[in-house]
Amino acid sequence: MINEDKKEFSEETKRNIAKSLEDIKKGRIHKLEDIKKELKLKISS
């Protein structure tokens, strides 16, 4: 087993994950396709 598999996330990373999950729960996310349309971007994803 690789030693890195046993490492834990830093406290900052844990806070960022929790904040991101809260954003998702509250609907504060946007689909990439919607953003591209709104900004009239012609990039492939």
N, C-alpha and C positions, 0 to 999 in steps of 0.2 A: 504494500500500500504506500502511496506517495505521502510524504510527511505533510504536505500542504492540505490534504484532505482533513486533517485534524485541527487546523487553525480555525479560530472563531472570528466572526466579524468584529470590527472595531465598534466602539460605542457610537461613533459618528455614523458609521454605515448602518447600524441598527436603527438610529433615529431617522436617517434618510429613507430607509425601507418603510418604517412605520408611517412617515409623512406621505410617502407615495401611495401606500395602501389606503390611507385616509382620503387622499385626492381621488382615487379610483372609486371608493365607496360613495363619495359625495358628487360624483359625475364631473369632476374637474379634469377631464381628459378629452383629447380630440383625436380623431382618426387622421392618419397621415394624408389620406386621400382628400379629406375635407380641408385640411390646411393648404394642400397644394392647389385646390380649386380656389379657395379664398384669396390666396396670394398670386394666383395665375402663374404657378410654377410649372414648368414642363420638364420635370426630372423623373426618371424611372426609379422605382423602388424595388 
